[in-house]
Every structure is written in C-alpha cells, then in structure tokens.
Amino acid sequence: MTKAFAIASAVLLAFAVAGCAGRPSGNLVVVSASAPGASAVDMMVATTRSDNPVAPGVMFNGERARGLAFADIVVSIPPDETRKIGDVQWPSTIPGDPAHDFVTLRADRLDLKEAKAAFDQRLRTGPTRHVLLFVHGYNTRFEEAVYRFAQITHDSGARVVPVLFTWPSRGKLFDYVYDRESATYSRDGLEAVLQALAKDPNVESISILAHSMGNFVAVEALRQMAIRNRSLSPKIKDIMLAAPDLDFDVFRREIAEIEASDKNPPVTLFVSQDDYALATSSRLAGNEPRLGAIDPNAEPYRSVLEKARVNVIDLSKVESDDALNHGKFATSEVVRAIGQRLAGGQTLTDAKPTLGERLGGVAQGAAATLGKAATLAISAPAAIIDPNTRETLADQAGSLGASAVDVIRSPAAAVAQ
C-alpha cells in the first residue's frame, strides 16, 4: 500500500504543478456580432450524433442517432495578431469575446433538403468548389470538432468549402470501446455523405482529412464506396490520414480495395513514432502496431506502403504542444497547406484529459501491480482540486467495476481492498 500511495503522491504532484485546462462545454451559443479584424468560417455539418437531450450551446451529444442530421455553423475567429496560430482560443466564459475568443455566429439545424440547398448555394456563389471533408478522432465532443475544424480551415489558408463529418464520440477518455463501436456505426453515414458529394454537379473536387480513430470511419467508408462503385470518384483528389488509429494488417486489406487502380487518389499518411496515445491503443489491441505509429522505413511497412502508392510524412521529430504527440500532422495545395501546419506543431484535437484522467491512466497501466481500486484511489484526490476530474471519476469507476463515491470517501480503504 505504501508503494501505491508513493506513486500516487509523486504523479499527483507532477500534474498539479503542470496544471490542467478544463474541457469546453456549451460554446455553441450564438452571439450577435463579431469583432473588427475577425474572420468567419462557414461550415456544413453532417452527423450521426443524437440531439436529444442536449444542454444549451451543445447542439449534439455523444449518443447515436438513427440517421444523419445536418447543421450550418459559422465560427468567428479572432484577429491573428491577438491569437496563437494553430490553437483554438476557447472562451473562459460563455459566449466569449469575439475580439479574443472563438465564438459562434450561426448554428442552425437543417433537414436534408435545407442542407442540400444551403450547400449548393455556397458552392455556386463562393470563390471555390473544392470541398475539404474533416473526420475527427476519439474522445472528441461536438463543439470541439466544430471549433477545431474552423481553426484548421482558417489557419491552413487553403481555399476550400469546409464540411465536417462528426460521429458519436462521448468525449470521455475511458469510453474508448464505445467510441470504437460508434466509429463502426457511422461508416455508412460517411459513405452516404461522400456519395452525395461525388454526385453533386456543383462539387468540383474533394479532399479528405481524417484524424486518429476518425481514420477508421474514413477508410471503411472509402472501402465500401470503392467496392460499391467499383472505384472511387475521380472528384476525390486527396486522402489524408493523420495519426491513424488503425491496425496495420487491417489497413493493408482495406488499402488494397481503395488503391486498386493507379487512377485512384493519392493517400498521404502522417505518422509519428512517439505518439503515446497510439502506443496505448496498441496495448489495448494486443500489442498490434497502429498505422499512425509505424516506422515507414522498416519492413514490412515500407514495401506495403510503396505497393499501395501511399505517400508518408514522418513527423516523429516535430515538436508539438500536445503532451501525447497525437495531434501532429505533398502533393496538392490542400495537402501542402495542411502538412505545413502539422509540421509546425499543429494539433488536431482538443481532447486534453483532465488531471484525474491522466492519473487514472497512469494507474490503469500499472493495475496489475497496484490493483483496480488503486487506480481510483490515485484519481480521487485530484477530484478535490480539479472540478473537471469530478465529471469523469464515475466513468473510471464504471470501467473498473468500483464505486467512485466510496473511493472519494475513503481512498485508503479502497486500496486496502
């Protein structure tokens, strides 16, 4: 027991010194005006998330809907001179100050007919008909996906029409399995969106950017599309896979369908061998290598990627503000623009774990030594000093089959169990 508490104390002290930002919530409250010098990103959203029930400013939650839903959202981005490029400036209070924060100017739910009309109007009257479709990763809330994609679109400088496909991630560190099943659940929805974009005469070209577990959704949908249509649409110009949380052997089978012809679009793979999030995913998957963390110069990876004509960008030596190195990121303008942002340390996620989640993750990694209850005993003290941890402590308890209330009341007794 002494060893468990020694580890708990040391790790708790380290994270307490480092501090921990809270997760955003309720930021999609519409404000009436922007600020001088601010920019606006107008995106179409397609989602398999449910909207019932949701709190004000959330729009869609992490549960699964029966079908696709749509939204038209405009995000205001503060002037470049007041912000750090590559970051989302989350409001400290809602709705935020448009001179310094990301704020929402419009957030309208649309039915299919309204969504198609609004999208086609944008294509006909805008400066470009090139669509950039983004699929976010694991542990991502709806508003996090919206604001992060707005930031990617703005900071890349690419001339695109942004379309966000967001699937039912609960935005909780300990709901990995639920998120994985939600990714499988959503592949048909993404294929339907891709088929509609490819058939739309107003769409000239399509680039696809997927991150983390979103790559599973994207690659599965593209594989289904290639089999169903016997090839991918020539409108799909680029497929960008950033830090993909994919089993390498599964990807090898899938890419054989997607890249069956040299006429199919090029695939650009962004990897990083120091991606700690993918290292954890690999352990959960029986130590099978994840595609986003491979050494592209080692065999059998090199031969497989060369045969499939996959372009690889290795970001292992790129410095990043992301503690997990999981948000790091060429041929076309869009790939080059996004690749340059990623090579500069750009992160693609706002899913920063709470203090208690970080401590719980450390303890879970050592569960065989400390025991399941020790995992919660390590996290529980953090709930006292970090209000965001209290939100997730029950999730940790559920994943371990223990009671968060009992652990909060008596961590020492929990360890003794």
C-alpha positions in Angstrom: 0.0 0.0 0.0 2.9 2.3 0.7 4.2 1.9 -2.8 0.7 2.7 -4.3 0.5 6.0 -2.3 4.1 6.9 -3.1 3.3 6.6 -6.8 0.0 8.5 -6.3 1.7 11.3 -4.5 4.5 11.7 -7.0 2.3 11.7 -10.0 -0.3 13.9 -8.4 2.3 16.5 -7.5 3.7 16.5 -11.1 0.3 17.1 -12.6 -0.7 19.6 -10.0 2.4 21.7 -10.9 1.7 21.3 -14.6 -2.0 22.3 -14.2 -4.8 21.1 -16.4 -7.3 23.0 -18.6 -11.0 22.1 -18.5 -13.0 20.7 -21.4 -15.2 23.1 -23.3 -18.9 22.8 -23.0 -21.9 24.9 -24.2 -19.9 27.1 -26.5 -22.3 27.0 -29.5 -24.4 29.8 -28.1 -24.9 32.3 -30.9 -23.5 35.9 -30.5 -24.9 38.8 -32.4 -21.7 40.4 -33.7 -18.1 39.7 -34.5 -15.1 41.9 -33.9 -13.1 44.2 -36.2 -10.4 42.1 -38.0 -12.0 38.8 -37.0 -12.6 36.1 -39.7 -15.5 33.8 -40.2 -15.5 30.1 -41.2 -18.9 28.9 -42.5 -19.1 25.1 -42.5 -21.7 22.5 -43.3 -22.0 19.7 -40.7 -23.3 16.1 -41.2 -23.5 13.9 -38.1 -24.6 10.6 -36.7 -24.8 12.1 -33.2 -28.1 12.5 -31.3 -29.6 15.8 -30.4 -31.8 14.6 -27.6 -31.3 15.7 -24.9 -28.7 18.4 -25.1 -27.9 21.4 -23.0 -28.0 24.9 -24.4 -25.0 25.6 -26.7 -24.2 21.9 -27.3 -26.5 21.0 -30.2 -25.4 17.3 -30.5 -24.2 14.9 -27.8 -22.2 11.7 -27.8 -25.1 9.3 -28.3 -26.0 7.6 -31.5 -28.8 8.9 -33.8 -30.9 6.7 -36.0 -29.8 8.6 -39.2 -27.9 11.6 -40.4 -28.6 15.1 -39.1 -27.3 18.4 -40.6 -26.3 21.8 -39.4 -24.9 25.1 -40.8 -22.5 26.7 -38.4 -20.5 29.9 -38.7 -17.5 30.3 -36.3 -15.8 33.7 -35.7 -12.0 33.5 -35.3 -10.3 36.5 -33.5 -7.8 38.6 -35.4 -4.5 36.8 -36.0 -2.5 39.4 -34.0 -4.5 38.5 -30.9 -4.1 34.8 -31.0 -1.6 31.9 -31.4 -1.9 30.4 -34.9 -2.7 26.7 -34.7 -4.6 27.0 -31.4 -8.3 27.3 -30.6 -8.9 30.3 -28.3 -11.7 28.8 -26.1 -13.8 31.4 -24.1 -13.2 31.4 -20.4 -16.9 32.4 -20.0 -19.7 31.8 -22.5 -20.4 33.2 -25.0 -16.9 34.7 -25.1 -15.4 37.9 -26.5 -15.1 37.8 -30.3 -12.0 40.1 -30.1 -10.1 37.4 -28.3 -12.1 34.1 -28.4 -13.7 31.7 -30.9 -17.4 32.4 -30.9 -20.4 31.1 -32.8 -22.2 33.5 -35.2 -24.7 30.9 -36.5 -25.8 27.4 -35.5 -28.8 26.2 -37.4 -30.1 22.7 -37.6 -31.2 21.7 -41.1 -33.1 18.9 -42.7 -31.7 17.1 -45.7 -33.5 19.4 -48.3 -32.4 22.6 -46.5 -28.8 21.3 -46.1 -28.5 20.5 -49.8 -29.9 23.9 -50.8 -27.6 25.8 -48.5 -24.6 23.8 -49.5 -25.2 24.2 -53.3 -25.9 27.9 -52.8 -22.5 28.2 -51.2 -20.7 26.4 -54.0 -22.4 28.4 -56.7 -21.7 31.8 -55.2 -18.3 31.1 -53.4 -14.8 31.5 -54.7 -14.1 27.7 -54.9 -15.9 24.4 -55.4 -13.2 22.4 -53.7 -14.6 20.6 -50.6 -12.5 19.7 -47.6 -14.1 17.0 -45.5 -12.8 16.5 -42.0 -13.4 13.5 -39.8 -12.3 13.9 -36.1 -10.9 11.3 -33.8 -11.6 9.6 -30.5 -12.6 11.5 -27.3 -14.0 14.5 -29.1 -17.1 16.4 -28.2 -19.3 18.0 -30.9 -18.2 21.6 -30.2 -14.6 20.6 -30.0 -14.8 19.1 -33.5 -16.6 22.3 -34.8 -14.1 24.8 -33.4 -11.0 22.7 -34.2 -12.1 22.3 -37.8 -12.8 26.0 -38.1 -9.3 26.6 -36.9 -7.8 24.1 -39.3 -9.6 25.6 -42.2 -8.7 29.2 -41.3 -5.0 28.6 -40.4 -4.2 26.3 -43.3 -5.1 29.1 -45.7 -6.5 26.6 -48.2 -9.3 27.7 -50.5 -11.9 25.1 -49.6 -15.6 24.7 -48.7 -15.4 23.0 -45.3 -17.6 20.0 -44.5 -17.4 18.4 -41.1 -18.5 14.8 -40.6 -18.8 14.2 -36.8 -19.6 10.8 -35.3 -20.8 9.9 -31.8 -17.8 10.2 -29.6 -18.7 10.7 -26.0 -15.7 12.8 -25.4 -14.6 10.7 -22.4 -11.1 9.2 -22.0 -12.5 5.9 -20.6 -15.1 5.4 -23.3 -12.6 4.1 -25.9 -14.6 1.0 -26.7 -17.9 2.9 -27.0 -16.2 5.3 -29.4 -14.7 2.5 -31.4 -18.2 0.9 -31.8 -19.6 4.3 -32.7 -17.0 4.7 -35.4 -18.2 1.4 -36.9 -21.8 2.5 -36.6 -21.0 5.7 -38.6 -19.2 4.4 -41.6 -22.4 4.0 -43.7 -23.3 7.6 -42.8 -20.0 8.9 -44.0 -20.2 6.8 -47.2 -23.7 8.4 -47.9 -22.2 11.9 -47.5 -19.2 11.0 -49.8 -21.6 9.6 -52.4 -23.7 12.7 -52.3 -20.7 15.0 -52.7 -19.4 13.0 -55.6 -22.7 13.1 -57.4 -23.3 16.8 -56.8 -22.6 18.6 -60.1 -21.7 21.8 -58.1 -18.8 20.0 -56.4 -15.6 20.1 -58.4 -13.1 18.3 -56.2 -12.9 16.7 -52.7 -10.1 16.4 -50.2 -10.5 14.2 -47.1 -8.7 14.7 -43.8 -9.2 12.2 -41.0 -7.6 12.1 -37.6 -7.0 9.3 -35.1 -10.0 6.9 -34.8 -11.7 9.0 -37.5 -9.4 7.2 -39.9 -11.3 4.0 -39.2 -14.5 5.7 -40.2 -13.0 7.3 -43.3 -11.1 4.2 -44.6 -14.1 1.9 -44.0 -16.4 4.3 -45.9 -13.9 4.7 -48.7 -13.5 1.0 -49.0 -17.3 0.5 -49.1 -17.6 3.2 -51.8 -14.8 1.7 -53.9 -16.4 -1.8 -53.8 -19.9 -0.4 -54.4 -18.9 1.8 -57.3 -16.0 -0.4 -58.5 -13.7 2.6 -58.0 -13.6 5.9 -56.1 -15.0 9.0 -57.7 -12.4 11.0 -59.7 -13.6 14.0 -57.8 -11.7 12.7 -54.7 -8.3 14.2 -55.2 -6.6 13.7 -51.8 -7.0 11.3 -48.8 -5.0 12.5 -45.8 -4.7 10.0 -42.8 -3.3 11.8 -39.7 -2.1 9.7 -36.8 -4.5 6.9 -37.8 -5.6 4.6 -35.0 -5.8 1.6 -37.3 -4.4 -1.9 -37.1 -1.7 -2.1 -39.8 -2.9 -5.5 -41.1 -6.5 -4.3 -41.4 -5.3 -1.2 -43.3 -3.3 -3.4 -45.7 -6.5 -5.2 -46.6 -8.5 -2.0 -46.9 -6.0 -0.1 -48.9 -5.9 -2.9 -51.5 -9.6 -2.1 -52.3 -9.1 1.7 -52.2 -5.9 1.8 -54.2 -6.8 -0.9 -56.7 -6.1 1.3 -59.6 -3.4 3.9 -60.3 -6.2 6.2 -61.2 -7.4 6.4 -57.6 -6.5 9.4 -55.5 -3.2 9.6 -53.7 -3.1 8.7 -50.0 -0.9 10.8 -47.7 -0.1 9.2 -44.3 1.1 11.3 -41.4 2.9 9.1 -38.8 4.8 9.8 -35.5 6.6 7.1 -33.7 6.4 9.0 -30.4 2.6 9.1 -30.4 1.8 8.0 -26.9 -2.0 7.8 -27.5 -1.4 5.2 -30.2 1.0 3.3 -28.0 -1.8 3.0 -25.5 -4.2 1.9 -28.3 -1.7 -0.7 -29.4 -1.6 -2.2 -25.9 -5.4 -2.3 -25.8 -5.3 -4.1 -29.2 -3.0 -6.9 -28.0 0.2 -5.0 -28.9 -0.6 -5.0 -32.6 1.1 -2.0 -34.3 -1.1 1.1 -35.1 -0.7 2.6 -38.5 0.0 6.1 -37.3 3.0 5.0 -35.1 4.9 2.7 -37.5 8.5 3.3 -38.8 7.7 3.7 -42.5 11.3 2.8 -43.4 11.1 -0.6 -41.7 9.7 -3.8 -43.2 7.1 -4.9 -43.9 5.7 -1.4 -43.7 7.9 0.1 -46.4 7.0 -2.5 -49.1 3.3 -2.4 -48.3 3.1 1.4 -48.5 5.2 1.6 -51.7 3.0 -1.0 -53.4 -0.2 0.9 -52.4 1.4 4.2 -53.5 1.0 5.8 -50.1 2.9 9.0 -49.5 4.3 9.1 -46.0 5.2 12.1 -43.9 7.1 11.2 -40.8 6.5 13.8 -38.0 8.4 11.9 -35.3 10.9 14.7 -34.8 8.3 17.5 -35.0 7.8 19.3 -31.7 4.2 19.7 -30.5 2.3 21.4 -27.7 0.3 18.1 -27.4 1.6 16.2 -24.4 0.6 12.9 -26.1 2.1 13.9 -29.5 -1.2 12.7 -31.1 -2.2 15.9 -32.9 0.9 16.4 -35.1 0.5 16.4 -38.6 2.8 16.7 -50.5 1.2 17.0 -53.5 -1.9 19.3 -53.8 -2.4 22.8 -52.4 -4.6 21.4 -49.6 -2.3 18.7 -48.6 0.7 21.0 -48.7 -1.1 23.7 -46.7 -2.3 21.2 -44.0 1.0 19.4 -44.0 2.9 22.6 -43.3 0.6 23.4 -40.4 1.1 19.9 -39.0 4.9 20.1 -39.5 4.8 23.3 -37.5 3.4 21.5 -34.5 -0.4 21.9 -35.3 -2.6 19.8 -33.1 -5.8 18.2 -34.4 -7.6 17.6 -31.1 -8.8 19.5 -28.0 -9.4 16.2 -26.1 -7.0 17.0 -23.3 -7.5 14.6 -20.4 -8.4 16.0 -17.0 -6.0 15.8 -14.2 -7.8 12.8 -12.7 -8.0 11.0 -16.1 -4.3 11.4 -16.5 -3.6 10.0 -13.1 -6.2 7.2 -13.7 -4.5 6.3 -17.0 -1.1 6.0 -15.2 -2.7 3.8 -12.6 -4.5 1.6 -15.1 -1.2 1.0 -16.8 0.1 -0.4 -13.5 -3.2 -2.1 -12.5 -1.6 -5.5 -12.3 0.8 -4.2 -9.6 -1.5 -1.8 -7.7 -4.9 -3.3 -8.2 -8.1 -1.9 -9.7 -9.1 0.1 -6.6 -5.7 1.8 -6.6 -6.5 3.3 -10.0 -9.4 5.2 -8.4 -7.5 5.9 -5.2 -4.9 7.8 -7.3 -7.5 9.7 -9.3 -9.8 10.5 -6.4 -7.6 13.1 -4.6 -7.5 15.1 -7.9 -11.3 15.4 -7.8 -10.9 17.7 -4.8 -8.6 20.2 -6.5 -9.8 19.8 -10.1 -13.6 20.2 -10.8 -13.2 18.7 -14.3 -12.0 15.4 -12.7 -15.2 15.0 -10.8 -17.0 14.8 -14.1 -15.0 11.8 -15.2 -14.3 10.0 -11.9 -17.6 8.0 -12.2 -16.6 6.9 -15.7 -13.3 5.5 -14.3 -15.2 3.7 -11.5 -17.6 2.2 -14.1 -14.7 0.9 -16.2 -13.2 -0.8 -13.2 -16.3 -2.0 -11.5 -15.9 0.1 -8.4 -17.8 2.9 -6.7 -16.5 6.5 -7.2 -18.4 7.6 -4.1 -16.7 5.0 -1.9 -13.3 5.9 -3.3 -13.8 9.6 -2.7 -14.9 9.0 0.8 -12.1 6.6 1.7 -9.2 6.2 -0.8 -7.2 4.3 1.8 -9.9 1.8 2.3 -10.2 1.3 -1.4 -6.6 0.5 -1.8 -6.8 -2.0 1.0 -9.5 -4.0 -0.8 
